[in-house]
Amino acid sequence: MDRTEYPLLITINGRALSRVLIDQHYKAKHPEVTDAIILELVKQLDGGNYAIENEQEDFEYFRVEPVFHNNDPYRIVLVLCITEDYLGVVNAFRVRR
């Protein structure tokens, strides 16, 4: 599936990033989630430091939970590219409280 790119200035784990890439495969299992909701979730992470759970080549994967939208908790799975200035959204979905 495609990835949609959005300009967004955000700092994650001390890295200044200028864009967010959202992988569109989340829509297959979570049609109630939208890119707009994901962007709102991501904006809440600005300035945070998050534990890296997996490293593969130039990519660092981590997840954040809960992140709230309209008082509903979500899990967001993210990736940082060591060599570029973007935050990748691998998946996002609602979780139980």
FENKA-V416094 format. One record per run of one state. SS is the DSSP state (h for helix, s for strand, l for the rest). FROM is the first residue (numbers start at 1). LEN is the number of residues. If there is no record, write none. Layout:
# FENKA-V416094
SS:FROM:LEN + SS:FROM:LEN
This chain:
# FENKA-V416094
l:1:2 + s:3:10 + l:13:2 + s:15:9 + l:24:2 + h:26:4 + l:30:5 + h:35:9 + l:44:10 + s:54:3 + l:57:2 + s:59:11 + l:70:2 + s:72:10 + l:82:4 + s:86:9 + l:95:3
